[in-house]
Amino acid sequence: MKNGRPPHYLLLAVLLSPLPAWSQSHAVGMNEPLRPTRVADLRNLSETALLELFRQGELRNIPSGDLNGEMLLLNDRFGPRIKVWTANQVWRGKYMGSDTYFANRWIGNRRWIGSYYVIGPSWLDGKPAIVLEYPKGTPLFANMHDEIREISPGLYLGTVFMREPCPYLRGFFAIEMPCR
């Protein structure tokens, strides 16, 4: 470093380094939507970006089988990042059956805590979504209402709402078809 400034070649390398393919459409002056293709592309996106992706999502295909997943964001007041990290240590995704049954997948590929999904209006925008609600008394998730939409082929973004006392958006998760 000369005079506290990095060499010109370092600045040039940073400016010329490639962006992920899905983010290239978000260059200055372009109005193309984000196009992530994997769960990893969604990590570290802001709540605003995730909201926009969910709103752009559609109900094209209902996923089936064991889906790999990751908690992306929680907007809790206390310790949201540590809660996301902790959830990702044990939660592995979802199992979606063709009979509308779903279950959460946990470390060791155990299926536990499930219910049945329906197609219904999203609490976010009223458009169709896969709605997963847990019955009262369900361990850990009794107060949760999840919604899922496909945002790229085989990639699904989910919202997590708390139902009571007043419904509110708590965060986001993503699931994807394996071996992508």
Beta strands, then each sheet from edge to edge (+ up, - down):
strand 1: 65-74
strand 2: 91-96
strand 3: 101-106
strand 4: 110-121
strand 5: 128-133
strand 6: 144-152
strand 7: 155-162
strand 8: 168-176
sheet 1: 1+ 2- 3+ 4- 5+ 6- 7+ 8- 1+
end
